Amino acid sequence: MRKVFFILFSIMIIAGCSSNTGNNNTGGGQTVESKTQNAPTQVNSKQNEYQPNPQVTDDRSLQEVNQTFADDKGEAVLKDIKNVNKTFDIGPIELTIRKMKLIHLRPDYSMIDYFHVLTHDEEFDFVKVFVEIKNKSSEKVSFAPIALLKTNTGETFDWKKDIYLEELSGKLEGNAAKAGNLGFIVNAASGHAHYKETKDSKKTKDMKWIEITTSDVFDKNHKKISAHQKIKIKF
């Protein structure tokens, strides 16, 4: 089933249907920890150039746990944060994961319908990662930074559950780069009217790690040139 999923997913990103440290071979993917390779320090990170998302509250000012920020899209509370700053090579793709956050979001009433596609909770937690993608080759390739996302709480999400829709998946021209967020609503089944950390809720909602599975990398002729990779990141 996994092989079928990645084949179908890869076909979709190659066709441009997505709305939103590996080997140069066509074998199976491998799992690596986020500490595998240090990314070079970048004073002028792409995060400083990033423009706020039209659907999700801007969380760039949230750098310490329990900080809150509100705008016309809702109110966000930072529950956890990890400065990752690790780079992974997946064939010609250089994927850098800059930062990971766990955020509690109370969307503005005007945004409720947008999130109701994924959850009927009036407020919820979500995990987000800020990534940078670079095609180091001169040829066009197709790639998705997150095809599947798994959490230690037992939840699994595919790329269609991304709430940011920033078109980070799909074709990437030769020597081109992209940067932006991907986010996935977690622990939505239980629901809650108001966020309040308790001993019991911490047992069920404590987010310790996520595991990202990238897509394979395909060339302009739809031929796989590098296998997908699994990346585990701990808070």
VOVO-753907 format. One record per residue (C-alpha): x, y, z. Coordinates in Angstrom, 3 decimals. Example, Ala and Ser with C-alpha at 12.3 -4.5 7.8 and 13.67 -1.06 7.14 Angstrom:
<bafis>
12.300|-4.500|7.800
13.670|-1.060|7.140
</bafis>
This chain:
<bafis>
0.000|0.000|0.000
2.846|2.401|0.822
4.393|1.858|-2.619
1.057|2.467|-4.298
0.510|5.632|-2.254
3.848|7.147|-3.227
3.317|6.291|-6.894
-0.127|7.918|-6.898
1.075|10.900|-4.902
4.063|11.469|-7.147
1.869|11.352|-10.246
-0.391|14.011|-8.718
2.402|16.441|-7.893
3.958|15.974|-11.315
0.645|16.824|-12.925
0.461|19.971|-10.817
-2.634|18.845|-8.942
-1.381|19.899|-5.573
-3.011|23.137|-4.544
-0.807|24.151|-2.081
19.579|13.142|3.580
19.110|10.846|0.781
20.825|8.838|-1.955
20.804|9.375|-5.705
19.208|6.023|-6.362
15.797|4.505|-6.865
15.785|2.192|-3.878
13.647|2.467|-0.751
13.719|5.549|1.440
15.678|5.758|4.657
14.957|7.199|8.092
17.220|9.819|9.631
17.153|11.870|12.802
16.990|15.658|12.550
20.491|15.882|14.030
22.005|14.199|10.947
23.445|17.284|9.314
23.797|20.873|10.455
22.555|23.548|8.084
24.819|26.571|7.602
23.891|29.589|9.723
21.936|32.127|7.702
21.586|35.586|9.222
19.172|36.634|6.486
16.990|33.543|6.640
14.089|33.075|4.270
11.899|33.351|7.372
12.593|37.085|7.410
11.353|37.385|3.832
8.254|35.243|4.346
4.885|36.923|3.839
1.958|36.142|6.226
-0.412|33.394|5.129
-3.920|34.557|4.088
-5.654|31.775|6.062
-3.590|31.229|9.200
-2.687|33.662|11.996
0.846|35.050|11.720
2.976|33.308|14.378
6.396|34.780|13.573
6.476|36.782|16.819
5.807|33.651|18.898
9.231|32.553|20.084
8.567|31.531|23.702
6.077|29.036|25.114
2.736|30.596|26.159
3.243|33.726|24.066
0.049|34.854|22.321
-0.580|36.769|19.130
-3.891|37.840|17.600
-4.762|39.290|14.214
-7.806|39.450|11.944
-7.522|35.699|11.295
-7.600|34.589|14.923
-5.568|34.119|18.093
-2.542|31.824|18.412
-0.840|30.505|21.563
2.602|28.899|21.306
2.659|25.540|23.134
6.101|24.303|22.034
8.926|25.284|19.690
12.058|23.699|18.230
14.701|25.552|16.229
15.733|22.727|13.931
18.031|24.312|11.326
18.967|21.022|9.682
19.559|20.323|6.006
18.888|17.020|4.234
20.015|16.028|0.734
17.457|14.053|-1.263
19.062|13.568|-4.641
19.239|17.014|-6.273
16.929|18.476|-3.621
18.309|20.305|-0.610
15.602|20.383|2.062
16.214|22.596|5.086
13.861|22.432|8.044
14.260|25.701|9.910
11.714|25.615|12.716
8.916|23.493|14.162
6.109|24.778|16.391
3.081|23.403|18.207
0.407|26.110|18.217
-3.065|26.374|19.693
-5.258|28.343|17.299
-8.613|29.984|17.903
-9.642|31.064|14.380
-11.668|34.202|13.829
-15.313|33.528|12.998
-14.628|34.553|9.395
-12.147|31.665|9.038
-14.268|28.895|10.596
-15.570|27.591|7.262
-12.031|27.228|5.924
-10.981|24.962|8.806
-14.262|23.033|8.958
-13.035|20.974|6.010
-10.500|19.419|8.399
-12.119|19.776|11.835
-15.369|20.916|13.412
-13.578|22.081|16.563
-13.863|25.823|17.112
-10.229|25.862|18.246
-7.450|23.329|17.926
-3.732|22.537|18.022
-1.590|22.253|14.939
2.012|21.384|14.168
3.793|23.560|11.626
7.212|23.476|10.053
9.001|26.191|8.123
11.029|24.705|5.266
13.321|25.824|2.478
13.666|23.751|-0.697
16.395|24.146|-3.291
16.915|22.314|-6.578
20.690|22.018|-6.891
20.497|20.694|-10.451
19.905|22.645|-13.651
16.990|20.370|-14.601
13.342|20.638|-13.591
12.261|18.161|-10.895
9.099|17.296|-8.962
9.155|16.955|-5.176
7.030|17.385|-2.046
8.685|18.154|1.319
5.913|16.373|3.247
3.976|13.519|1.656
3.107|11.966|5.029
3.399|13.261|8.582
3.205|11.012|11.648
3.170|12.031|15.334
4.041|10.202|18.539
0.342|10.446|19.503
-0.499|7.945|16.754
-1.903|10.348|14.171
-0.934|10.204|10.491
-1.655|12.886|7.894
-1.091|13.033|4.160
-0.186|16.128|2.158
-3.865|16.937|1.497
-4.347|17.860|5.195
-1.902|20.785|5.008
-3.628|23.978|6.216
-1.190|26.485|4.696
-1.592|25.658|0.973
1.570|27.512|-0.026
2.323|25.428|-3.124
5.554|23.959|-1.792
4.835|20.622|-3.485
5.191|19.993|-7.195
7.547|21.111|-9.928
10.715|23.033|-9.170
12.744|24.603|-11.960
16.489|24.074|-12.241
18.458|25.999|-9.582
15.197|27.364|-8.176
14.165|27.572|-4.511
10.993|27.811|-2.418
10.329|28.598|1.234
7.251|28.509|3.418
5.104|26.719|5.987
3.304|23.401|6.171
0.855|22.748|9.001
-1.346|19.881|10.220
-4.175|19.970|12.775
-3.549|17.498|15.618
-5.633|16.147|18.499
-8.773|17.475|16.832
-11.037|14.549|17.724
-11.377|15.436|21.415
-12.218|19.118|20.872
-12.223|21.824|23.542
-14.017|25.111|23.992
-11.123|26.919|25.630
-7.449|26.036|25.787
-6.294|25.210|29.305
-3.323|22.960|30.045
-4.194|20.269|32.597
-2.421|17.176|33.885
-4.844|14.861|32.078
-4.791|16.744|28.780
-1.004|16.816|28.813
-0.949|13.020|28.991
-3.041|12.701|25.835
-1.856|15.737|23.895
1.856|15.969|24.666
3.606|16.239|21.304
7.097|14.750|21.586
8.087|14.201|17.973
6.935|14.147|14.375
8.150|11.976|11.511
8.125|13.502|8.053
8.127|11.311|4.953
9.036|13.251|1.833
7.996|12.272|-1.664
10.373|10.678|-4.131
12.159|13.035|-6.518
11.230|12.801|-10.217
12.844|14.345|-13.261
11.025|16.173|-16.067
10.318|12.837|-17.771
8.531|11.512|-14.672
11.404|9.142|-13.882
12.275|8.630|-10.240
15.802|9.837|-9.615
15.885|9.668|-5.815
13.913|7.816|-3.165
11.793|9.438|-0.477
13.269|9.988|2.951
11.941|9.820|6.514
12.994|12.563|8.914
12.212|12.402|12.632
12.206|15.658|14.585
11.894|15.864|18.373
10.564|18.843|20.311
</bafis>
